[in-house]
Amino acid sequence: MSETPAKIRIDKWLWHARFFKTRSLAAKVVSSGHVRVNSLSIAKPAVQVTAGDVLTFPQAKDVRVIRVVALGERRGPAPEAQALYDDLDPPKPKERAPAAPKYEGKGRPTKRDRRLIDQSLRDALE
């Protein structure tokens, strides 16, 4: 059997841990300069990470703070990928959009009903 390496490229690890759908997307985020390893900003996807490193990077609209627990050998199923890291700052639950108000009648809303719906959504967002 092959031994697990002591270090692995950061783009490959992010892909193994299923933070990004493809390795090229992970490399693109690292190249943008928004990734930090142990509070040091990096801009090259070839930077090596080891177990115990703390990674800070953007994902969707959140900023993730992750501690590398294991390096992994492959991009396996989600439970295997979740065993590779500890989430130091769990993502916040998503906010629900306000429910649309009920309008009287059946079927398609009238122009007046649509205006009332739009107004109530604007008020809820303010």
N, C-alpha and C positions, 0 to 999 in steps of 0.2 A: 504494500500500500504506500501511497505517497504521503509525505509529511506535509502538514499545513505550513505555509511560509510564515516567517516572523513578521513580515511586512507585506502590504498590498497597496496597489495604486488606489487613490481616493475615489476616482471615477468608477473603478471596478467595484469597490466596496459599496458605494452608494447604490449601484445597480444590483449587486447581490442582495442587499438589504431591502430592496424593492421601494426605495424612495423615488426612483425615476423609472419610467417605462423602458427606456433604452439607455445603453451606455453612452451614446453620443449626446443625449440630453443631459446626463450627469456631467459629462466633460464640458458641455456648453455652460452650465451653471458655474462650474469651478473656474472656467476661463474668464467668466464675467467679473471675477474678483470679489464676489459676495460671500465666499466661503471662508470660514476661519477654522483653523486647527489649533487647539490649545491657545486660543485668543490671538493667534498670529494669522493675518490675512494672507491667503495664497491665491495664485492666479494660474497655476499649472496643474493639469489633471494627473501628471506623473508623480505628484507628491505622495510619499509613502505614509500610510497610517499603521499604527500598531494597536493592540488591545490596551485600553486605558485612555486613549486619546479622546478629547471632547471636541465634537464638531458642531459648528453653528452655521446654518445655511437656510436660504429661503426655499419654501416649497408651497406652491400655489399662493395664497395670500397670508400664510403664516411664516414665522421664523422658527425653525426647529433647533433644539439643543439636544444633542445625542452623545452618549458615551459609548464608545466601541467596546464591546465585551469579547467578541470573537471575530475572526477574519472570514471564515467560511471558505469553502472550496468551489461552490457552484451557486447558481441562482435557483434555489429550490422553492418549495411551496411557502406560503405566507407564514405558517407557524415556525418553520425553520428559519426564515428571514428575521422574524421578530426576536429570535433567540440571539441574534448577532449584536443587539444594542439594548441600552437602557434609555428610555425617554426621560430626560431630566426636566423637561417642561412640557407636560402633556398638552395637546392642542385643546383649545376651548371649544365647547359645543357650539354648533352653528346656530345662529339666530333664525328663528322662523319668521317667514314673511307674514304680515297681518292677513287674516282671512278676509276675503272679499265680502262686502255686506250683501245681505239677501235683497233681492228686488222682487217686487210684486209681479205676478203674472207667470206664465209658463213660456218655455221656449226662449227665443232670442230676446235679449233686453232691448228696450227702446232707447232712443237717443237720450232722453231724460234720465233713464236708469243708468246708462253708461257714464253720463256726467256725474251722477251721484257716486258711482263706484270709483271713478277717477279722483274725485274730490276727497273721498274718505281715505283712499290710499295715500294721497299727498299729505293729508293731515296726520296719518299714522307715521309717515317717514320723518316728519318734522319734529 
